[in-house]
Amino acid sequence: MNKKEISYYTNAEEETKKLGETLSPLLKRGDVCTLLGTLGAGKTTFVNGIAKGLGIKENVLSPTFNIMKCYFEGSLPLYHIDAYRLEDQMIDIGLDEAIEGDGVTFIEWPMFIAPLIPTDHLEIELQKGESSQRRKIYFRSFGARSAEIISKLEEAMHGKFSI
């Protein structure tokens, strides 16, 4: 398995969005990214940046109560899943169809639907920093495709944020 890890610091919500926006053109149909972090770590903020980079004009809201939100008007469909409320109840609501679908999928609280996560996925962990706006964002690969994404992100990010 190709294992690769990088991390970046962001110092404001807009920087966190910009990092997501930088990642978005590197993604292809079928890519799955898991999002780790405590409540308020910036997971949905990051996905807002992804949406912007995909050309989605709609503001991305947390799918906590909906479980999944879909955005179709960008260059790729974006599926944003929050599995927090599922708590290992593998409810058949079509999440597997979105994950295996024609767009890119971002999954918050992936541990609650672990059997649905593909082996090759990109793990993104957001950690709160010393200030309320500072974040350390880790990118970890779990396979060849996700390692390729990280390599391309390193090239795209060269000199943009502190490592």
C-alpha positions as CSV (number, residue, x, y, z in Angstrom):
1,M,0.0,0.0,0.0
2,N,1.3,3.5,-0.8
3,K,1.4,5.5,2.4
4,K,2.1,9.2,2.2
5,E,1.4,12.0,4.6
6,I,1.8,15.8,4.5
7,S,0.4,18.5,6.7
8,Y,-0.3,22.2,6.4
9,Y,-1.2,25.0,8.8
10,T,-3.9,27.5,8.1
11,N,-4.5,30.6,10.2
12,A,-8.0,31.7,9.1
13,E,-11.2,30.2,7.9
14,E,-10.5,31.6,4.4
15,E,-7.1,29.8,4.3
16,T,-8.8,26.5,5.3
17,K,-11.2,27.1,2.4
18,K,-8.4,28.0,0.0
19,L,-6.6,24.7,0.9
20,G,-9.8,22.9,-0.1
21,E,-10.1,24.9,-3.2
22,T,-6.5,24.0,-4.1
23,L,-7.2,20.3,-3.6
24,S,-10.4,20.2,-5.7
25,P,-9.0,20.3,-9.2
26,L,-6.7,17.3,-8.3
27,L,-9.8,15.1,-7.6
28,K,-11.4,12.7,-10.1
29,R,-14.7,10.9,-10.3
30,G,-14.8,8.2,-7.7
31,D,-12.3,9.8,-5.3
32,V,-13.3,9.4,-1.6
33,C,-11.9,11.6,1.2
34,T,-12.6,11.0,4.8
35,L,-12.6,13.9,7.2
36,L,-11.5,13.6,10.8
37,G,-11.7,16.2,13.5
38,T,-13.6,17.3,16.5
39,L,-16.8,19.3,16.3
40,G,-15.8,22.8,15.1
41,A,-12.5,21.7,13.6
42,G,-13.4,23.1,10.2
43,K,-14.5,20.0,8.2
44,T,-17.4,21.7,6.6
45,T,-15.4,24.9,6.0
46,F,-12.8,22.8,4.2
47,V,-15.6,21.2,2.0
48,N,-16.8,24.7,1.2
49,G,-13.4,25.3,-0.4
50,I,-13.7,22.0,-2.3
51,A,-17.1,23.1,-3.6
52,K,-15.8,26.5,-4.7
53,G,-12.9,24.8,-6.5
54,L,-15.4,22.6,-8.3
55,G,-17.4,25.6,-9.4
56,I,-20.3,25.0,-7.1
57,K,-21.9,28.3,-6.2
58,E,-24.2,27.0,-3.4
59,N,-22.9,27.4,0.1
60,V,-22.1,24.0,1.6
61,L,-23.8,23.4,4.9
62,S,-23.1,20.6,7.4
63,P,-25.1,17.5,6.5
64,T,-25.4,16.5,10.2
65,F,-29.2,16.3,10.2
66,N,-29.6,15.2,6.6
67,I,-26.7,12.7,6.7
68,M,-25.9,13.4,3.0
69,K,-26.0,16.5,0.9
70,C,-25.4,16.4,-2.9
71,Y,-24.2,19.2,-5.1
72,F,-24.5,18.7,-8.9
73,E,-23.8,22.0,-10.6
74,G,-20.0,21.9,-10.5
75,S,-17.4,20.3,-12.7
76,L,-18.0,17.1,-10.7
77,P,-20.8,16.1,-8.4
78,L,-19.9,16.5,-4.8
79,Y,-21.3,14.2,-2.1
80,H,-20.9,15.4,1.5
81,I,-21.7,12.8,4.1
82,D,-21.9,13.2,7.9
83,A,-22.1,9.7,9.4
84,Y,-22.1,10.9,13.0
85,R,-25.7,10.1,13.7
86,L,-25.5,6.6,12.1
87,E,-23.3,5.3,14.9
88,D,-22.6,2.0,13.3
89,Q,-26.2,1.5,12.2
90,M,-25.5,0.5,8.6
91,I,-28.8,1.9,7.5
92,D,-29.4,1.3,3.8
93,I,-30.0,4.8,2.6
94,G,-27.9,4.7,-0.5
95,L,-24.6,6.0,0.9
96,D,-22.7,3.2,-0.9
97,E,-24.2,4.4,-4.2
98,A,-22.8,8.0,-3.6
99,I,-19.4,6.7,-2.4
100,E,-19.1,4.5,-5.5
101,G,-20.7,7.1,-7.7
102,D,-19.8,9.6,-10.4
103,G,-18.5,12.4,-8.3
104,V,-16.2,13.0,-5.3
105,T,-17.2,12.1,-1.8
106,F,-16.3,13.7,1.5
107,I,-17.2,11.7,4.6
108,E,-17.3,13.2,8.1
109,W,-17.1,10.7,11.0
110,P,-16.2,7.8,8.6
111,M,-15.6,5.4,11.5
112,F,-19.4,5.0,11.7
113,I,-19.6,3.6,8.2
114,A,-16.2,2.0,8.0
115,P,-17.3,-1.0,5.9
116,L,-18.4,1.4,3.1
117,I,-15.0,3.3,2.9
118,P,-12.9,2.1,0.0
119,T,-9.4,0.8,0.7
120,D,-7.9,3.6,-1.4
121,H,-9.1,6.8,0.1
122,L,-7.6,10.1,1.2
123,E,-7.8,10.8,4.9
124,I,-7.9,14.5,5.9
125,E,-7.6,15.3,9.6
126,L,-8.3,18.8,10.9
127,Q,-6.9,19.8,14.3
128,K,-7.7,23.0,16.1
129,G,-4.6,25.0,16.9
130,E,-3.5,27.5,19.6
131,S,-5.8,30.3,18.3
132,S,-9.5,29.9,17.4
133,Q,-8.7,30.2,13.7
134,R,-5.4,28.1,13.5
135,R,-5.7,24.6,12.1
136,K,-3.2,21.8,11.3
137,I,-4.5,19.8,8.4
138,Y,-3.1,16.3,7.7
139,F,-3.4,14.5,4.5
140,R,-2.8,10.7,4.6
141,S,-3.0,8.3,1.7
142,F,-4.4,4.8,1.8
143,G,-3.5,3.5,-1.6
144,A,-1.9,4.5,-4.9
145,R,-4.6,7.0,-6.1
146,S,-4.6,8.9,-2.8
147,A,-0.8,8.9,-2.7
148,E,-1.0,10.5,-6.2
149,I,-3.4,13.1,-5.0
150,I,-1.0,14.0,-2.1
151,S,2.0,14.3,-4.5
152,K,0.0,16.6,-6.8
153,L,-1.2,18.7,-3.7
154,E,2.5,19.1,-2.6
155,E,3.3,20.5,-6.1
156,A,0.2,22.8,-6.1
157,M,0.9,24.0,-2.5
158,H,4.6,24.7,-2.9
159,G,5.2,27.8,-0.8
160,K,1.5,28.6,-0.2
161,F,1.2,27.6,3.5
162,S,3.6,26.6,6.2
163,I,4.3,22.9,6.5
